[in-house]
């Protein structure tokens, strides 16, 4: 059974990178299910630790890139264009289109706002870097949470 929990957690980690899989939410759900099945106070303490790491990682995922974007001068409307582009891209070019659409959406939004292709490109690159930072933060939090669970689950066997 432990192997199934581990596989589900790896799928959760993949969900950070692949649209359509709930990522960290899946990792948290699997950890909760494991703690419930185990029933011990130690298992619930491990779940609490996993949850804290996931919550902090999720907060960092949004706060740090937002600061980067704000410092680069990109308004929220830029992110809305990116989101719209991601949705359209996802349906036009499945999976990969999400990223392509998001970047094109940001570029169009910035071109509309700045009316200068070079400045729009610079802003789009800054936005893409900020989104990448958020993705890395989310992935690091997920890997750390899974590592905490893994070590504890093996130690408690």
Helices and strands as residue ranges (DSSP letters): H 2-17, H 24-38, H 41-72, H 76-92, H 96-114, H 117-156
